[in-house]
Amino acid sequence: MGQKNWKKIDERVVYSGYRKMLRRRFVMPNNKEEDYDIVSGSDAVNIFCVTEKNKVVLIEQFRPGPEKVLRITPGGLLGESEKPLDAAKRELLEETGYIGEFVYLGSYLTWAYSTEKVYCFIATNCKKKKNSNHSTDPNEFINIVEIPLTKLKEEIKKGKIARTNDLLSVYMGLEYLSLI
């Protein structure tokens, strides 16, 4: 049975809030019908930010899913018709007050039951923009953390960077820097 023999026969919005939940019904290769719940949201950017002094800039933020504070890479949702690079620069400045030299590293889907795509960037030689205090969205409460690049793998092993999207962005950044 071929993997491409899936046929979508229905799609409807079952919930609409911060993100939408879609219910998609497929006829599978074995001719059985099955419903799948799909998270539908805007595409996003993640930035692996490295300062001029080889420190990684992370943010600490409460995340409602696990109900705890996580260390994550700066990033956020793309605005309507905003280009990923523009969103990455905006998000890094808004969340951290930093600017840097950006390189696009690639993109990936957040997970198998989502329509969301994440564009990953590395920002190197980052520094605080003069007269810049980070100004987050009204519902974002962020602490900025700098970790020596040499300690990053240790932080990951301890589970301090816990979201899959962030780990993928860190991996791409470390690969770009030839550190893995």
C-alpha positions as CSV (number, residue, x, y, z in Angstrom):
1,M,0.0,0.0,0.0
2,G,1.4,3.3,-1.1
3,Q,2.0,6.1,1.4
4,K,0.6,8.6,-1.1
5,N,-2.8,6.9,-1.4
6,W,-4.4,9.1,1.3
7,K,-7.3,11.2,0.3
8,K,-8.7,14.1,2.3
9,I,-12.5,14.0,2.1
10,D,-13.4,16.6,4.7
11,E,-11.9,19.4,6.8
12,R,-13.6,21.7,9.3
13,V,-12.6,24.0,12.1
14,V,-13.6,22.5,15.5
15,Y,-12.0,25.2,17.6
16,S,-10.7,28.7,17.0
17,G,-8.7,30.5,19.6
18,Y,-5.0,31.4,19.9
19,R,-4.6,28.6,17.4
20,K,-7.2,26.7,15.4
21,M,-7.9,23.0,15.7
22,L,-9.0,21.4,12.4
23,R,-10.6,18.0,12.0
24,R,-9.5,16.4,8.8
25,R,-11.1,13.2,7.6
26,F,-9.0,10.9,5.3
27,V,-9.6,7.7,3.3
28,M,-6.5,5.7,4.1
29,P,-4.7,3.3,1.7
30,N,-6.7,0.4,3.3
31,N,-9.9,2.3,2.3
32,K,-10.8,3.0,6.0
33,E,-11.9,6.5,6.9
34,E,-10.2,8.2,9.9
35,D,-10.4,11.6,11.6
36,Y,-7.2,13.5,12.6
37,D,-7.1,16.6,14.8
38,I,-4.6,19.2,13.3
39,V,-3.2,22.3,15.0
40,S,-3.4,25.2,12.5
41,G,-1.5,28.3,13.2
42,S,0.8,30.9,11.7
43,D,4.3,30.1,10.6
44,A,7.1,31.2,13.0
45,V,10.8,32.0,13.3
46,N,13.4,30.9,15.8
47,I,16.7,32.6,16.2
48,F,19.9,31.0,17.6
49,C,21.6,34.1,18.9
50,V,25.3,34.2,19.6
51,T,26.9,37.4,21.0
52,E,30.3,38.9,20.1
53,K,31.6,37.3,23.3
54,N,30.4,33.8,22.3
55,K,27.4,33.7,24.6
56,V,24.1,32.2,23.6
57,V,21.1,34.5,24.3
58,L,18.0,32.6,25.5
59,I,14.8,33.7,27.0
60,E,13.1,32.3,30.1
61,Q,9.3,32.3,29.7
62,F,6.4,30.5,31.3
63,R,4.7,28.1,28.9
64,P,1.1,27.2,29.5
65,G,1.3,23.6,28.2
66,P,3.8,22.2,30.7
67,E,2.9,25.0,33.2
68,K,6.5,25.9,33.9
69,V,9.2,28.3,32.9
70,L,11.4,27.1,30.0
71,R,14.5,28.4,28.4
72,I,13.9,28.9,24.8
73,T,15.4,30.6,21.7
74,P,14.0,34.0,20.8
75,G,11.3,33.8,18.1
76,G,7.7,34.2,17.3
77,L,5.0,34.3,14.7
78,L,5.3,35.9,11.3
79,G,3.0,38.9,10.8
80,E,0.6,38.9,7.8
81,S,2.7,38.8,4.6
82,E,5.9,39.4,6.6
83,K,9.1,37.8,5.3
84,P,10.8,35.3,7.6
85,L,14.1,37.3,7.8
86,D,12.2,40.5,8.7
87,A,10.2,38.6,11.4
88,A,13.5,37.1,12.8
89,K,15.1,40.5,13.1
90,R,12.0,42.0,14.6
91,E,11.5,39.2,17.1
92,L,15.1,39.2,18.3
93,L,15.0,43.0,18.8
94,E,11.6,42.9,20.5
95,E,12.3,40.0,22.8
96,T,15.9,40.7,23.7
97,G,17.0,44.1,22.5
98,Y,19.8,42.5,20.4
99,I,20.8,42.9,16.8
100,G,23.2,40.8,14.8
101,E,24.2,39.3,11.5
102,F,21.5,36.9,10.3
103,V,21.9,33.7,8.2
104,Y,18.9,31.5,7.2
105,L,19.6,27.9,8.3
106,G,16.4,26.1,7.1
107,S,12.9,25.4,8.0
108,Y,10.9,22.5,9.4
109,L,7.3,21.5,10.4
110,T,6.6,21.8,14.1
111,W,5.2,18.2,14.2
112,A,3.2,15.7,12.3
113,Y,-0.2,17.0,13.5
114,S,0.3,20.6,12.6
115,T,0.3,23.0,9.6
116,E,2.9,25.3,11.3
117,K,6.3,25.8,9.7
118,V,9.3,27.3,11.6
119,Y,12.0,29.2,9.8
120,C,15.4,28.9,11.6
121,F,18.1,31.6,11.6
122,I,21.4,32.1,13.3
123,A,22.3,35.6,14.4
124,T,26.0,36.1,15.1
125,N,28.1,38.9,16.5
126,C,25.0,40.0,18.4
127,K,25.1,43.0,20.7
128,K,22.5,45.1,22.5
129,K,21.2,47.9,20.4
130,K,22.0,51.2,21.9
131,N,19.0,52.8,23.8
132,S,17.1,49.6,23.3
133,N,15.0,47.9,26.0
134,H,13.3,44.9,24.8
135,S,9.6,45.5,24.4
136,T,7.6,42.3,24.3
137,D,3.9,41.7,23.5
138,P,1.7,42.7,26.5
139,N,1.1,39.1,27.4
140,E,4.8,38.1,27.2
141,F,6.9,38.1,30.4
142,I,10.5,37.3,29.5
143,N,13.8,37.1,31.3
144,I,16.9,37.2,29.1
145,V,19.7,34.7,29.9
146,E,23.2,34.5,28.4
147,I,25.0,31.2,28.5
148,P,28.6,30.6,27.4
149,L,28.5,28.7,24.1
150,T,30.8,26.2,25.7
151,K,28.2,25.4,28.4
152,L,25.2,25.1,26.0
153,K,25.4,21.3,25.5
154,E,25.5,20.8,29.2
155,E,22.3,22.9,29.5
156,I,20.6,20.8,26.9
157,K,21.6,17.6,28.6
158,K,20.2,18.9,31.9
159,G,16.8,19.5,30.1
160,K,17.0,23.2,30.6
161,I,16.1,23.8,26.9
162,A,13.1,21.8,26.6
163,R,11.1,22.5,23.4
164,T,11.7,20.5,20.3
165,N,11.6,23.6,18.0
166,D,14.3,25.3,20.1
167,L,16.4,22.2,20.1
168,L,16.2,21.9,16.3
169,S,17.2,25.6,16.0
170,V,20.1,25.1,18.4
171,Y,21.2,22.0,16.5
172,M,21.1,23.9,13.2
173,G,23.0,26.8,14.8
174,L,25.7,24.5,16.2
175,E,26.1,22.7,12.9
176,Y,26.4,26.0,11.1
177,L,29.2,27.0,13.6
178,S,30.8,23.5,13.0
179,L,30.5,22.7,16.7
180,I,28.8,19.3,16.0
